[in-house]
Amino acid sequence: MSRLLAILGWGTVAVLGAVAVGTVAVHRGEPINALWLVVAATCCYALGYRFYSKFIAVKILALDGLRATPAERLENGRDFLVTNKWVVFGHHFAAIAGPGPLVGPVLAAQFGYLPGTMWVLAGAVFAGCVQDFVILLFSVRRDGKSLTEMAKDEIGRVGGFVAYVAVIAILIILLGVAALIVVNALKASPWGTFTIAMTMPIALLMGVYLRRIRPGKVVEVSALGFVLVLAAIWGGQYVSQNPGLARVFTFSAPTLAILIMVYGFAASALPVWLLLAPRDYLSTFVKLGTIALLAVGIVALHPTLHMPALTRFVDGTGPVFAGKIFPFAFITIACGAISGFHALVSSGTTPKMIARETETRMVGYGAMMCESAVAVMAIIAACVMQPGVYFAINSPAGIVGQAPAAAAATISSWGFPVTAADMQALAHAVGEQTLYNRTGGAPAFAVGMAHIFSHSLGGETLMALWYHFAIMFEALFILTILDAGTRVARFMVQDALGHVYKPLGRTSWYPSILGTSGLIVGAWGYFLWQGVKDPLGGINSLWPLFGISNQLLATVALCVATTIIIKMHRARYAAVTLVPLAWLVAVTFTASWQKMFDPNPRVGFLAAARALAAGPIPMSGATARLIFNNRLDAAVTGVLVVMVTLVLVESGRQWWGILRGTREAPVKEAAFVRTRLVEEQG
């Protein structure tokens, strides 16, 4: 009877999901209700987790709850630590959920709501969640080894070395960009600065409480953290409204950059139980709580998506960014669908905290699924605005014009009516002087989120409060990338230096911890500092590489995953990672080629450099820097593509040799050791 009820229940979910996805995909003409996107996402995620992730867990990975994990076997109280699964889930979700699921879908909304929604749903269920899950399990079975160490062991020394250089270079770019986003989000926001600063002592308190005062009492520490973080959010609002306190928590960009570097070093060097894990767990309260509240607001308000399914800009002439849907929608939206950075977390901090192999499914597949839900909410937040308002916020002045009247006229001529008076009224409602040309995606998400909350929770009078809450919320998302990313990079550097001098490879040796943490923070901190001091320098010059770099990183991760699956004699199931890999190769290589060589100066780096060089002579210093930056971006893109190509070739040689039987295929896992946790729990 129970089996019949389960079949009927899941059959209903499948039918409802098919109807919702079909409605989203084929609906044209009248605006669609946002509830269709929520229903489609909920059903897709439920079916993906229940059936697809279980298929992978049983048929491919063969999860074994009796096998001791490295957190148990190698526990050192600092990096390797048996941790409650909900704390691990919170850490992992907070670490992977950075700016991508918020900003990428908002920017890609210039194509309409349809491309982003379809990519987020399909990409997460069949690619992103799969990558995070399998890389996490493979790292757990290899003593928590990093992605680059697994590449060296499984693909070979050449492929491993190239993968290491590529991954470190990409990671430095990603961390530098994330740090710059945090600086830009907080430099004029005492509310956000205060709230985020308070999460650090709260996290320290939670870590000590759970480790020393009341070990294992996760419910108690969760309640404590929840109450304190709500107090921090309320306190941030109070600080922002008090002129004296607001001055104390209003920092310049250089000061914020230094503070963020100090925090990154501390999060990398301190024991994981003291700051990193509890702070990420704490951040998860705010992140998932806000997203859940946003979902409730959407259900209560059931707003209309005013953005059409497809806009006129699918031809590549979009004002937010140039380029056609393929490939640029798929590199603009990374974290909500598939992100290479996740593979670093899945082979960095998280595998050293997992208590049981069976928890990798919930943590790896489940946390990515939650991040994908964030991306769906971001799409809705962007598309509930009138399209004219959306384009006024996100279009640069060089495209639409500097003056409000000129910008409004340009956007209206595209068929998306908006007036200067409309924009002025909206800016006043959210407490800003102007909302024109606020590129980058974050302000547009904040406006959309404030619109939904103010219409369902509190009314128009709270529009400004919700807007500034959303800005703080975005900064909180982004900061957690820095702490986890720096620690992950530290592990990678230690792995490499361990081949030169063994003690340097020990994650518990304090001189190695301090030295490698300083090295990584110094690397991304240098680019951040240059970017803060010079609008055309440092990480600003590498910003356009963010999307391509992230997806090239996912390509490397899927190469490693596919190689291990084939070595496990599961070649008949290799399509699970091989199909997403083939898609990412098509996307990233096409995007890289176009960014390097496309003749349109708005798309191609070299074309942009030529267009600038053809300007007035003598050229200004700023123009010369822009020419250099575009050529640098083209060169870096080319080098990264060549390195990833070498990883692909080496992987392909491994696959071909194994399948033909001409190459040895030993699975380089740690020896099986039976867990003691079963007996202890019994």
C-alpha positions as CSV (number, residue, x, y, z in Angstrom):
1,M,0.0,0.0,0.0
2,S,2.8,2.4,0.9
3,R,4.6,1.6,-2.3
4,L,1.4,2.4,-4.3
5,L,1.0,5.7,-2.4
6,A,4.6,6.6,-3.1
7,I,4.2,5.9,-6.8
8,L,1.0,8.0,-6.9
9,G,2.7,10.8,-5.0
10,W,5.8,11.0,-7.2
11,G,3.7,10.5,-10.3
12,T,1.7,13.6,-9.3
13,V,4.9,15.6,-8.7
14,A,6.2,14.5,-12.1
15,V,3.0,15.5,-13.9
16,L,2.8,18.8,-12.1
17,G,6.5,19.5,-12.8
18,A,6.0,18.6,-16.5
19,V,3.0,21.0,-16.8
20,A,4.9,23.8,-15.0
21,V,8.0,23.4,-17.1
22,G,5.9,23.2,-20.3
23,T,4.0,26.3,-19.4
24,V,7.3,28.2,-18.7
25,A,8.8,26.9,-21.9
26,V,6.0,27.5,-24.4
27,H,4.0,30.3,-23.0
28,R,4.0,33.5,-25.1
29,G,2.0,36.6,-25.3
30,E,0.4,37.5,-22.0
31,P,2.8,37.8,-19.0
32,I,3.3,34.7,-17.0
33,N,2.8,34.3,-13.2
34,A,6.0,33.8,-11.2
35,L,4.4,30.8,-9.4
36,W,4.9,28.7,-12.5
37,L,8.7,29.1,-12.1
38,V,8.5,28.2,-8.4
39,V,6.4,25.1,-9.1
40,A,8.6,24.0,-11.9
41,A,11.8,24.4,-9.8
42,T,10.3,22.7,-6.7
43,C,9.2,19.6,-8.8
44,C,12.4,19.4,-10.7
45,Y,14.6,19.5,-7.6
46,A,12.4,17.0,-5.7
47,L,12.5,14.5,-8.6
48,G,16.2,15.1,-9.2
49,Y,17.2,14.5,-5.6
50,R,14.8,11.5,-5.0
51,F,15.7,9.6,-8.2
52,Y,18.7,10.9,-10.0
53,S,21.0,11.5,-7.0
54,K,19.9,8.1,-5.6
55,F,20.8,6.4,-8.9
56,I,24.2,8.0,-8.8
57,A,24.7,7.1,-5.1
58,V,23.7,3.4,-5.6
59,K,24.8,2.5,-9.2
60,I,28.0,4.6,-9.6
61,L,29.4,5.6,-6.3
62,A,28.1,2.8,-4.1
63,L,28.1,4.9,-0.9
64,D,29.2,2.8,2.1
65,G,28.0,4.0,5.6
66,L,30.4,1.6,7.3
67,R,33.5,3.1,5.7
68,A,35.5,5.5,7.9
69,T,35.9,9.0,6.4
70,P,39.1,11.1,6.7
71,A,37.3,13.3,9.2
72,E,37.3,10.3,11.5
73,R,40.6,8.6,10.6
74,L,42.7,11.8,10.4
75,E,41.0,14.0,12.9
76,N,43.4,16.6,14.2
77,G,41.0,19.2,15.7
78,R,41.9,21.8,13.1
79,D,41.0,20.8,9.5
80,F,40.0,17.2,9.8
81,L,37.0,17.1,12.2
82,V,34.0,14.9,12.5
83,T,31.1,17.4,12.2
84,N,27.4,17.3,12.5
85,K,25.9,16.8,9.1
86,W,23.7,19.9,9.3
87,V,26.7,22.1,10.3
88,V,28.6,20.6,7.3
89,F,25.6,21.2,5.0
90,G,25.4,24.8,6.3
91,H,29.2,25.3,5.7
92,H,29.1,23.8,2.3
93,F,26.1,25.8,1.1
94,A,27.4,29.0,2.5
95,A,30.9,28.3,0.9
96,I,29.5,27.6,-2.6
97,A,26.7,30.2,-2.6
98,G,28.5,33.4,-3.6
99,P,27.6,36.2,-6.0
100,G,26.9,33.8,-8.9
101,P,23.3,32.6,-8.1
102,L,22.3,36.2,-7.3
103,V,24.1,38.3,-10.0
104,G,24.4,35.9,-13.0
105,P,20.6,35.2,-13.4
106,V,19.9,39.0,-13.1
107,L,22.3,39.9,-15.8
108,A,21.1,37.1,-18.1
109,A,17.5,38.3,-17.7
110,Q,18.2,40.7,-20.6
111,F,17.5,37.6,-22.8
112,G,14.1,37.1,-21.1
113,Y,13.1,34.8,-18.3
114,L,13.1,31.6,-20.4
115,P,16.8,30.9,-21.2
116,G,18.0,31.5,-17.6
117,T,15.2,29.4,-16.1
118,M,15.8,26.4,-18.4
119,W,19.5,26.5,-17.9
120,V,19.3,26.8,-14.1
121,L,16.9,23.8,-13.8
122,A,18.5,21.5,-16.2
123,G,22.1,22.5,-15.4
124,A,21.7,22.0,-11.7
125,V,19.9,18.7,-11.8
126,F,22.1,17.0,-14.4
127,A,25.4,18.9,-14.1
128,G,26.0,21.1,-11.1
129,C,24.6,18.9,-8.4
130,V,26.3,15.9,-10.0
131,Q,29.7,17.5,-10.1
132,D,29.5,18.6,-6.5
133,F,28.3,15.2,-5.3
134,V,30.8,13.0,-7.1
135,I,33.8,15.3,-6.5
136,L,33.0,15.4,-2.8
137,L,32.7,11.6,-2.5
138,F,35.9,11.0,-4.5
139,S,37.8,13.4,-2.3
140,V,36.4,11.7,0.9
141,R,37.7,8.4,-0.4
142,R,41.1,9.9,-1.0
143,D,41.8,11.4,2.4
144,G,40.2,14.7,1.5
145,K,42.6,15.4,-1.4
146,S,42.3,18.5,-3.4
147,L,41.0,18.5,-7.0
148,T,44.5,19.2,-8.3
149,E,46.0,16.3,-6.3
150,M,43.3,14.0,-7.7
151,A,44.0,15.2,-11.2
152,K,47.7,14.3,-10.7
153,D,46.9,10.9,-9.3
154,E,44.2,9.9,-11.8
155,I,44.9,11.8,-15.0
156,G,48.7,11.7,-14.8
157,R,51.6,13.9,-13.9
158,V,51.4,16.1,-17.0
159,G,47.7,16.6,-16.8
160,G,47.9,17.0,-13.0
161,F,50.6,19.7,-13.3
162,V,48.7,21.6,-15.9
163,A,45.5,21.3,-14.0
164,Y,47.3,22.6,-10.9
165,V,48.6,25.7,-12.6
166,A,45.2,26.4,-14.3
167,V,43.2,25.9,-11.1
168,I,45.4,28.1,-8.9
169,A,45.4,30.9,-11.5
170,I,41.6,30.7,-11.9
171,L,41.1,30.5,-8.1
172,I,43.1,33.7,-7.6
173,I,41.0,35.5,-10.2
174,L,37.7,34.2,-8.6
175,L,38.8,35.2,-5.1
176,G,40.0,38.6,-6.2
177,V,36.8,39.4,-8.0
178,A,34.7,38.2,-5.0
179,A,36.7,40.4,-2.7
180,L,36.2,43.4,-4.9
181,I,32.5,42.8,-5.0
182,V,32.4,42.8,-1.2
183,V,34.3,46.0,-1.0
184,N,32.0,47.7,-3.5
185,A,28.9,46.4,-1.6
186,L,30.1,47.5,1.8
187,K,32.0,50.7,1.3
188,A,28.9,52.9,1.6
189,S,26.8,50.6,3.8
190,P,27.2,50.9,7.6
191,W,24.2,48.6,8.0
192,G,25.8,45.8,5.9
193,T,29.3,46.4,7.5
194,F,27.9,46.2,11.0
195,T,25.8,43.1,10.4
196,I,28.6,41.2,8.7
197,A,31.2,42.2,11.3
198,M,28.9,40.9,14.0
199,T,28.6,37.5,12.4
200,M,32.3,36.9,13.2
201,P,32.1,37.1,17.1
202,I,28.8,35.3,17.0
203,A,30.5,32.5,15.0
204,L,33.3,32.4,17.5
205,L,30.8,32.1,20.3
206,M,28.9,29.3,18.5
207,G,32.2,27.4,17.8
208,V,33.3,27.5,21.4
209,Y,29.7,26.6,22.6
210,L,29.5,23.6,20.3
211,R,33.1,22.5,21.0
212,R,33.7,23.3,24.6
213,I,30.5,24.3,26.5
214,R,27.8,22.0,25.1
215,P,29.4,19.5,22.7
216,G,27.0,18.1,20.1
217,K,24.1,20.4,21.0
218,V,23.4,21.6,17.5
219,V,19.8,22.6,18.1
220,E,20.8,24.8,21.0
221,V,23.6,26.5,19.2
222,S,21.4,26.9,16.1
223,A,18.7,28.7,18.2
224,L,21.4,30.9,19.8
225,G,22.9,31.8,16.5
226,F,19.5,32.5,14.9
227,V,18.5,34.9,17.7
228,L,21.9,36.7,17.6
229,V,22.0,37.1,13.9
230,L,18.5,38.6,13.9
231,A,19.7,41.0,16.6
232,A,22.7,41.8,14.3
233,I,20.4,42.6,11.4
234,W,18.2,44.8,13.5
235,G,21.3,46.4,15.0
236,G,22.6,47.2,11.6
237,Q,19.5,49.1,10.8
238,Y,19.8,51.0,14.0
239,V,23.5,51.8,13.3
240,S,22.6,53.1,9.8
241,Q,20.1,55.5,11.2
242,N,22.4,56.8,14.0
243,P,24.8,59.4,12.5
244,G,27.5,58.8,15.1
245,L,27.5,55.0,14.8
246,A,27.1,55.1,11.1
247,R,30.4,57.0,10.8
248,V,32.1,54.4,12.9
249,F,31.0,51.6,10.5
250,T,31.5,53.5,7.3
251,F,34.8,52.6,5.8
252,S,36.7,53.6,2.7
253,A,37.4,51.0,0.0
254,P,41.2,50.6,0.9
255,T,40.3,50.1,4.6
256,L,37.7,47.5,3.7
257,A,40.2,45.8,1.5
258,I,42.7,45.5,4.3
259,L,40.0,44.2,6.8
260,I,38.8,41.6,4.3
261,M,42.4,40.4,3.8
262,V,42.8,40.1,7.5
263,Y,39.6,38.1,7.8
264,G,40.5,35.8,4.9
265,F,43.8,35.0,6.6
266,A,42.1,34.3,10.0
267,A,39.5,32.1,8.4
268,S,42.2,30.1,6.7
269,A,44.6,29.8,9.7
270,L,42.2,29.3,12.6
271,P,40.8,25.8,13.4
272,V,37.8,25.1,11.2
273,W,35.5,24.6,14.3
274,L,36.3,28.0,15.7
275,L,35.4,30.4,12.9
276,L,34.9,29.0,9.4
277,A,32.3,26.3,10.0
278,P,30.1,28.1,12.5
279,R,30.2,31.4,10.5
280,D,29.2,29.6,7.3
281,Y,26.5,27.7,9.3
282,L,25.3,31.1,10.6
283,S,25.3,32.6,7.2
284,T,23.1,29.8,6.0
285,F,20.4,30.9,8.4
286,V,20.3,34.2,6.8
287,K,20.6,32.9,3.2
288,L,18.1,30.1,3.3
289,G,15.8,32.0,5.6
290,T,15.7,35.0,3.3
291,I,15.2,32.8,0.2
292,A,12.4,30.9,2.0
293,L,10.8,34.2,3.0
294,L,11.2,35.4,-0.6
295,A,9.4,32.2,-1.8
296,V,6.6,32.9,0.7
297,G,6.3,36.4,-0.6
298,I,6.1,35.2,-4.2
299,V,3.4,32.7,-3.2
300,A,1.5,35.3,-1.3
301,L,1.9,38.0,-3.9
302,H,2.0,35.7,-6.9
303,P,3.6,38.5,-9.0
304,T,3.6,38.7,-12.7
305,L,6.8,38.4,-14.7
306,H,6.8,41.5,-16.8
307,M,9.9,40.6,-18.7
308,P,9.0,38.6,-21.8
309,A,10.1,35.0,-22.2
310,L,12.6,36.1,-25.0
311,T,13.6,39.7,-25.7
312,R,14.9,41.3,-28.8
313,F,18.5,41.0,-27.4
314,V,18.8,37.3,-28.1
315,D,20.6,38.4,-31.3
316,G,23.6,39.5,-29.2
317,T,23.0,43.3,-29.1
318,G,22.1,43.4,-25.5
319,P,22.9,46.5,-23.5
320,V,23.8,44.7,-20.3
321,F,26.4,42.6,-22.0
322,A,27.0,41.8,-25.7
323,G,26.8,38.3,-27.1
324,K,24.1,35.8,-28.1
325,I,22.3,33.3,-25.8
326,F,24.8,30.7,-26.8
327,P,27.3,30.7,-25.3
328,F,27.0,33.8,-23.1
329,A,23.9,32.9,-21.1
330,F,25.7,29.8,-20.0
331,I,28.8,31.5,-18.7
332,T,27.0,34.4,-17.2
333,I,24.8,32.0,-15.1
334,A,27.4,29.7,-13.5
335,C,26.7,29.1,-9.8
336,G,23.0,28.5,-10.2
337,A,23.6,25.8,-12.7
338,I,27.2,24.5,-12.5
339,S,30.3,26.2,-11.1
340,G,33.9,25.0,-11.0
341,F,34.5,26.8,-7.7
342,H,32.1,24.3,-6.1
343,A,34.5,21.5,-7.0
344,L,37.2,23.2,-5.0
345,V,35.1,23.3,-1.9
346,S,33.9,19.7,-2.5
347,S,37.6,18.7,-2.5
348,G,38.8,21.2,0.1
349,T,37.1,22.0,3.4
350,T,34.0,19.9,3.2
351,P,35.4,16.3,2.7
352,K,37.5,16.9,5.8
353,M,34.4,17.4,7.9
354,I,32.0,14.7,6.6
355,A,31.3,12.1,9.3
356,R,29.7,9.4,7.1
357,E,29.9,8.6,3.3
358,T,26.2,8.5,3.1
359,E,26.0,12.2,4.0
360,T,27.8,13.2,0.8
361,R,24.5,12.9,-1.1
362,M,22.7,15.4,1.1
363,V,25.7,17.8,1.3
364,G,26.9,17.6,-2.3
365,Y,23.8,17.2,-4.3
366,G,21.4,18.9,-1.8
367,A,23.4,22.0,-1.1
368,M,23.9,22.7,-4.8
369,M,20.1,22.2,-5.3
370,C,19.5,24.9,-2.7
371,E,21.8,27.2,-4.5
372,S,20.0,26.6,-7.7
373,A,16.8,27.6,-5.9
374,V,18.5,30.9,-5.0
375,A,19.1,31.5,-8.8
376,V,15.4,30.9,-9.6
377,M,14.5,33.5,-7.0
378,A,17.0,35.9,-8.6
379,I,15.4,35.4,-12.0
380,I,12.0,36.2,-10.5
381,A,13.3,39.2,-8.7
382,A,14.8,40.6,-11.9
383,C,11.8,39.8,-14.1
384,V,9.0,41.1,-11.8
385,M,10.2,44.6,-12.6
386,Q,9.0,46.4,-15.6
387,P,11.5,45.7,-18.4
388,G,12.2,49.4,-18.8
389,V,13.2,49.7,-15.2
390,Y,15.4,46.6,-15.4
391,F,17.3,48.0,-18.4
392,A,17.6,51.5,-16.9
393,I,19.2,50.0,-13.8
394,N,21.5,47.5,-15.6
395,S,22.5,49.4,-18.8
396,P,25.8,51.3,-18.8
397,A,25.8,55.0,-19.5
398,G,27.8,54.5,-22.6
399,I,24.9,52.5,-24.2
400,V,21.8,54.4,-23.0
401,G,23.2,57.9,-22.3
402,Q,24.2,59.8,-19.1
403,A,21.2,62.0,-18.7
404,P,18.0,60.5,-17.2
405,A,15.8,61.8,-20.0
406,A,18.2,60.5,-22.7
407,A,18.4,57.0,-21.0
408,A,14.7,56.8,-20.7
409,A,14.2,57.7,-24.3
410,T,16.7,55.2,-25.5
411,I,15.2,52.3,-23.5
412,S,11.7,53.3,-24.5
413,S,12.8,53.2,-28.2
414,W,13.6,49.5,-27.6
415,G,10.0,48.8,-26.8
416,F,10.4,48.9,-23.0
417,P,8.7,52.1,-21.9
418,V,10.1,53.9,-18.9
419,T,10.2,57.6,-17.8
420,A,12.7,59.7,-15.9
421,A,9.9,60.3,-13.4
422,D,9.4,56.6,-12.8
423,M,13.0,56.1,-12.1
424,Q,13.3,59.1,-9.8
425,A,10.2,57.8,-7.8
426,L,11.7,54.3,-7.5
427,A,15.1,55.7,-6.4
428,H,13.4,57.8,-3.7
429,A,11.4,54.8,-2.5
430,V,14.5,52.7,-1.9
431,G,16.5,55.6,-0.4
432,E,18.9,56.2,-3.3
433,Q,19.8,59.3,-5.2
434,T,19.6,57.5,-8.6
435,L,19.3,54.0,-9.9
436,Y,20.5,54.6,-13.4
437,N,23.5,52.8,-14.7
438,R,23.9,50.6,-11.6
439,T,25.5,47.8,-13.5
440,G,26.6,44.5,-12.1
441,G,23.3,42.9,-11.2
442,A,23.3,43.4,-7.5
443,P,21.3,46.6,-7.3
444,A,18.7,45.2,-9.7
445,F,18.3,42.1,-7.5
446,A,17.9,44.3,-4.5
447,V,15.2,46.4,-6.1
448,G,13.3,43.2,-7.3
449,M,13.6,41.6,-3.8
450,A,12.5,44.9,-2.1
451,H,9.5,45.0,-4.5
452,I,8.3,41.5,-3.6
453,F,8.9,42.0,0.1
454,S,7.3,45.4,0.3
455,H,4.2,44.3,-1.5
456,S,3.8,41.2,0.6
457,L,5.4,42.0,3.9
458,G,5.1,45.5,5.2
459,G,3.9,47.7,2.4
460,E,5.6,50.5,0.4
461,T,6.8,52.3,3.5
462,L,9.4,49.5,4.1
463,M,10.7,49.5,0.5
464,A,14.0,51.3,1.5
465,L,14.5,48.9,4.5
466,W,14.1,45.8,2.3
467,Y,16.4,47.3,-0.4
468,H,19.3,47.9,2.0
469,F,18.6,44.5,3.6
470,A,19.0,42.9,0.2
471,I,22.4,44.7,-0.3
472,M,23.6,43.4,3.0
473,F,22.3,39.9,2.1
474,E,24.3,39.9,-1.1
475,A,27.5,40.9,0.6
476,L,27.0,38.1,3.1
477,F,26.7,35.6,0.2
478,I,29.9,36.8,-1.3
479,L,32.1,37.0,1.8
480,T,31.7,33.3,2.5
481,I,33.4,32.5,-0.8
482,L,36.5,34.3,0.4
483,D,36.9,32.4,3.7
484,A,36.3,28.9,2.2
485,G,38.2,29.7,-1.0
486,T,41.3,30.9,0.8
487,R,41.3,27.8,3.0
488,V,40.8,25.6,-0.1
489,A,43.7,27.3,-1.9
490,R,45.9,26.9,1.2
491,F,45.2,23.1,1.1
492,M,46.2,23.1,-2.6
493,V,49.5,24.9,-2.0
494,Q,50.3,22.7,0.9
495,D,49.6,19.6,-1.2
496,A,52.1,20.9,-3.8
497,L,54.8,22.0,-1.3
498,G,54.6,18.7,0.4
499,H,56.3,17.2,-2.6
500,V,59.2,19.5,-2.0
501,Y,59.4,19.3,1.8
502,K,57.1,16.8,3.6
503,P,56.3,18.9,6.7
504,L,54.9,21.7,4.4
505,G,52.3,19.2,3.2
506,R,50.9,18.6,6.7
507,T,47.7,20.5,7.1
508,S,48.2,20.5,10.9
509,W,51.7,22.0,10.9
510,Y,51.4,25.6,12.0
511,P,54.3,27.1,10.2
512,S,53.0,25.7,7.0
513,I,49.4,26.9,7.8
514,L,50.6,30.5,8.4
515,G,53.0,30.6,5.5
516,T,50.6,29.2,2.9
517,S,47.6,31.2,4.2
518,G,49.7,34.4,3.9
519,L,50.8,33.4,0.4
520,I,47.3,32.9,-0.9
521,V,45.9,36.0,0.8
522,G,48.9,38.0,-0.6
523,A,48.1,36.7,-4.1
524,W,44.4,37.7,-4.3
525,G,45.0,40.6,-1.9
526,Y,47.5,42.1,-4.3
527,F,45.1,42.1,-7.2
528,L,42.3,43.4,-4.9
529,W,44.5,46.3,-3.6
530,Q,45.5,47.3,-7.1
531,G,41.9,47.2,-8.2
532,V,40.7,49.4,-5.2
533,K,43.5,52.0,-5.8
534,D,43.1,52.0,-9.6
535,P,39.7,51.6,-11.3
536,L,41.6,50.3,-14.4
537,G,44.1,48.1,-12.6
538,G,44.4,44.9,-10.5
539,I,41.4,42.7,-10.4
540,N,39.4,45.2,-12.4
541,S,41.5,44.3,-15.4
542,L,40.7,40.6,-15.0
543,W,37.0,41.0,-14.2
544,P,35.8,40.0,-17.7
545,L,37.4,36.6,-17.2
546,F,35.2,35.6,-14.2
547,G,32.5,33.7,-16.1
548,I,34.8,31.9,-18.5
549,S,37.3,31.0,-15.7
550,N,34.7,29.5,-13.5
551,Q,33.3,27.2,-16.2
552,L,36.8,26.2,-17.4
553,L,37.4,25.1,-13.8
554,A,34.2,23.0,-14.0
555,T,35.6,21.4,-17.1
556,V,38.7,20.3,-15.3
557,A,36.6,18.9,-12.4
558,L,34.4,16.9,-14.8
559,C,37.5,15.5,-16.5
560,V,38.7,14.2,-13.1
561,A,35.3,12.8,-12.3
562,T,34.9,11.0,-15.6
563,T,38.4,9.5,-15.3
564,I,37.7,8.1,-11.9
565,I,34.3,6.7,-12.9
566,I,35.9,4.9,-15.9
567,K,38.7,3.6,-13.6
568,M,36.0,2.2,-11.2
569,H,34.8,0.0,-14.1
570,R,31.6,2.1,-14.3
571,A,32.2,3.2,-17.9
572,R,28.6,2.4,-18.9
573,Y,27.5,5.2,-16.5
574,A,30.2,7.7,-17.6
575,A,27.6,9.7,-19.5
576,V,26.5,11.1,-16.1
577,T,29.6,13.3,-16.1
578,L,30.7,13.0,-19.7
579,V,27.6,14.7,-21.1
580,P,27.9,17.8,-18.9
581,L,31.6,17.9,-19.7
582,A,30.9,17.9,-23.5
583,W,28.4,20.7,-23.0
584,L,30.8,22.8,-21.0
585,V,33.6,22.3,-23.5
586,A,31.3,23.5,-26.3
587,V,30.2,26.5,-24.2
588,T,33.5,27.6,-22.7
589,F,35.6,27.1,-25.8
590,T,33.1,29.0,-28.0
591,A,32.9,31.8,-25.5
592,S,36.7,32.0,-25.2
593,W,37.1,32.1,-28.9
594,Q,34.5,34.9,-29.3
595,K,35.9,36.9,-26.4
596,M,39.4,36.8,-27.9
597,F,38.7,37.2,-31.7
598,D,35.1,38.4,-32.3
599,P,35.2,41.5,-34.5
600,N,32.6,43.3,-32.4
601,P,34.5,45.5,-29.9
602,R,31.7,44.9,-27.3
603,V,32.4,41.2,-27.4
604,G,36.1,40.6,-28.5
605,F,39.0,41.7,-26.3
606,L,41.3,42.3,-29.3
607,A,38.7,44.1,-31.3
608,A,38.1,46.4,-28.3
609,A,41.8,47.1,-28.1
610,R,42.0,47.9,-31.8
611,A,39.0,50.2,-31.5
612,L,40.6,52.1,-28.7
613,A,43.9,52.3,-30.5
614,A,42.2,53.8,-33.5
615,G,41.1,56.8,-31.4
616,P,42.7,60.2,-31.0
617,I,46.5,60.4,-30.9
618,P,48.1,61.0,-28.5
619,M,45.9,58.8,-26.4
620,S,45.2,59.4,-22.7
621,G,46.8,57.3,-20.0
622,A,43.4,55.7,-19.2
623,T,42.9,54.7,-22.9
624,A,46.4,53.1,-22.9
625,R,45.6,51.1,-19.8
626,L,42.3,49.9,-21.3
627,I,44.1,48.7,-24.4
628,F,46.6,46.9,-22.2
629,N,43.8,45.3,-20.1
630,N,42.0,44.0,-23.2
631,R,45.1,42.5,-24.6
632,L,46.0,41.0,-21.2
633,D,42.5,39.4,-20.9
634,A,42.8,37.9,-24.4
635,A,46.2,36.5,-23.5
636,V,45.1,35.1,-20.2
637,T,42.0,33.5,-21.8
638,G,44.2,31.9,-24.5
639,V,46.6,30.5,-21.9
640,L,43.8,29.1,-19.8
641,V,42.1,27.5,-22.8
642,V,45.4,25.8,-23.9
643,M,45.9,24.4,-20.4
644,V,42.4,23.1,-20.1
645,T,42.8,21.6,-23.6
646,L,45.9,19.7,-22.4
647,V,43.9,18.4,-19.4
648,L,41.2,17.2,-21.8
649,V,43.8,15.5,-24.1
650,E,45.5,13.7,-21.2
651,S,42.1,12.6,-19.9
652,G,41.0,11.3,-23.3
653,R,44.3,9.3,-23.5
654,Q,43.5,7.8,-20.2
655,W,39.9,6.9,-21.1
656,W,40.9,5.4,-24.5
657,G,43.7,3.3,-23.0
658,I,41.6,2.0,-20.2
659,L,38.7,1.1,-22.4
660,R,41.0,-0.7,-24.9
661,G,42.7,-2.5,-22.1
662,T,46.2,-1.2,-22.9
663,R,46.5,1.0,-19.8
664,E,46.5,0.1,-16.1
665,A,43.6,1.6,-14.3
666,P,44.2,1.3,-10.5
667,V,41.7,3.2,-8.4
668,K,43.8,5.3,-6.0
669,E,41.5,5.3,-3.0
670,A,42.5,5.2,0.6
671,A,42.3,1.7,2.1
672,F,39.0,0.7,3.6
673,V,38.8,1.2,7.4
674,R,35.6,0.3,9.2
675,T,34.1,3.3,11.0
676,R,33.8,3.4,14.8
677,L,30.9,5.8,14.7
678,V,28.4,3.0,14.2
679,E,29.4,1.3,17.4
680,E,29.7,4.6,19.3
681,Q,26.1,5.6,18.2
682,G,24.8,2.1,19.0
